[in-house]
């Protein structure tokens, strides 16, 4: 469960300049429904951060669900030939056609974010901030939800 400023610190420490409000939680997109079902309990999650010159993926740890202090993948913008974003059931499918091939990612839609992995990873415990667990000091900001629309629009413009 990472605060957005922790994401920005990891990205800056790795030598990149993160763009404000352009980080979302993603996974690699499954090829088909069978793969989606088989990966349901073992999916790897990443922060996709738009930086000034490239997209950067930072992995979450599988056990601690905290961000690892490493960059798993960097995709310079000038290597992206096409970016497509479309709805895919309860998610968005992000396809990046690069010089090295197609990279397909999946981002959970914001409307159910607090009840799904993106809300847990971007805000803490699922249900907080939704009125389900009360309000007040327990209400964290879900940066995945807050950043999703603008990040998807910026990706479409690549």
C-alpha positions in Angstrom: 0.0 0.0 0.0 1.9 2.9 -1.3 1.2 6.6 -1.1 1.7 8.5 -4.4 4.5 10.5 -2.9 6.3 7.2 -2.2 5.8 6.2 -5.8 7.3 9.6 -6.9 10.3 9.2 -4.6 11.1 5.7 -6.0 10.8 7.0 -9.6 13.0 10.1 -8.8 15.6 7.9 -7.1 15.8 5.8 -10.2 16.6 8.9 -12.2 13.3 9.7 -13.9 11.0 12.8 -13.6 7.5 11.7 -12.8 4.5 13.7 -14.2 2.2 14.8 -11.4 -1.1 12.8 -11.3 -0.1 10.3 -13.9 0.4 7.1 -12.0 -2.0 4.1 -12.0 -2.0 0.5 -10.9 -1.7 -2.0 -13.7 -1.0 -5.7 -14.5 0.1 -7.4 -17.6 -3.2 -8.1 -19.5 -4.2 -11.8 -19.8 -4.4 -13.2 -23.3 -7.8 -14.8 -22.8 -10.4 -15.6 -20.2 -8.7 -18.9 -19.1 -5.5 -17.0 -18.3 -7.5 -14.3 -16.5 -9.1 -17.0 -14.3 -5.8 -18.8 -13.7 -4.0 -15.6 -12.7 -6.8 -14.3 -10.4 -5.0 -15.1 -7.2 -1.4 -14.8 -8.4 -1.3 -11.6 -10.4 1.6 -9.2 -10.3 0.8 -5.6 -9.9 2.8 -2.6 -11.0 2.6 1.2 -10.9 2.6 2.6 -14.4 4.1 6.1 -14.0 4.2 8.6 -16.9 7.5 10.5 -16.8 8.8 13.3 -18.9 10.5 11.1 -21.5 9.1 7.6 -20.9 6.6 5.2 -19.2 8.0 3.4 -16.2 6.7 0.3 -14.4 7.6 -0.3 -10.8 6.5 -3.7 -9.3 4.7 -4.3 -6.1 6.0 -7.1 -3.9 3.9 -10.2 -3.9 3.9 -10.8 -0.1 4.2 -7.4 1.4 2.2 -5.6 -1.3 4.5 -2.7 -1.0 6.4 -1.1 -3.9 9.8 -2.6 -4.7 12.5 0.1 -5.1 13.3 -0.9 -8.7 12.1 -0.1 -12.2 10.9 -3.3 -13.9 10.4 -1.7 -17.3 11.1 1.6 -19.0 9.4 2.4 -22.4 10.7 5.7 -24.0 7.9 7.6 -25.6 9.8 7.8 -28.9 9.7 4.0 -29.1 5.9 3.8 -28.9 4.3 3.7 -32.3 0.7 3.5 -31.2 -1.2 3.5 -27.9 -4.8 2.2 -27.6 -7.0 2.2 -24.5 -10.4 0.3 -24.5 -12.8 -1.1 -22.0 -12.4 -4.8 -21.2 -15.2 -5.9 -18.8 -14.4 -4.3 -15.4 -10.9 -3.1 -16.6 -9.3 -1.0 -19.3 -6.9 -2.7 -21.7 -3.9 -0.6 -22.6 -2.0 -1.7 -25.7 1.4 -0.1 -26.5 2.8 -1.0 -29.9 6.5 -0.5 -29.5 9.6 -1.1 -31.5 10.1 -4.3 -29.5 6.6 -5.6 -29.9 3.2 -5.2 -28.3 2.9 -4.6 -24.6 -0.6 -5.2 -23.2 -1.6 -4.0 -19.7 -4.8 -4.0 -17.7 -6.0 -1.3 -15.3 -9.0 -1.7 -13.1 -11.8 0.8 -13.6 -12.1 3.4 -10.9 -15.8 2.9 -10.0 -15.0 -0.4 -8.1 -11.4 0.5 -7.3 -11.8 0.5 -3.5 -13.2 -3.0 -3.6 -10.4 -4.4 -5.9 -6.7 -4.7 -5.8 -6.0 -1.2 -7.3 -7.8 0.4 -4.3 -5.9 -1.7 -1.8 -2.6 -1.0 -3.4 -3.3 2.7 -4.1 -5.0 3.6 -0.8 -4.5 0.9 1.8 -7.2 -1.4 2.9 -10.1 -2.0 0.5 -13.3 -0.3 1.5 -11.7 2.7 3.1 -12.8 6.0 1.6 -16.0 4.5 0.2 -18.2 5.0 3.2 -18.1 1.3 3.8 -15.7 1.6 6.7 -16.6 5.1 7.9 -15.0 8.4 7.3 -12.6 10.7 9.0 -9.1 9.9 9.8 -9.3 6.5 8.2 -10.1 7.9 4.7 -7.0 7.7 2.5 -6.7 9.0 -1.0 -7.0 6.5 -3.7 -4.5 7.9 -6.2 -5.4 5.2 -8.8 -9.0 6.4 -8.9 -7.9 10.1 -8.9 -5.4 9.6 -11.7 -7.1 7.1 -14.0 -9.1 9.2 -16.4 -6.3 11.8 -17.0 -3.6 9.0 -17.3 -5.7 7.0 -19.8 -6.3 10.2 -21.9 -2.6 11.0 -21.9 -1.7 7.5 -22.9 -4.2 7.7 -25.9 -2.3 10.8 -27.0 1.1 9.1 -27.3 
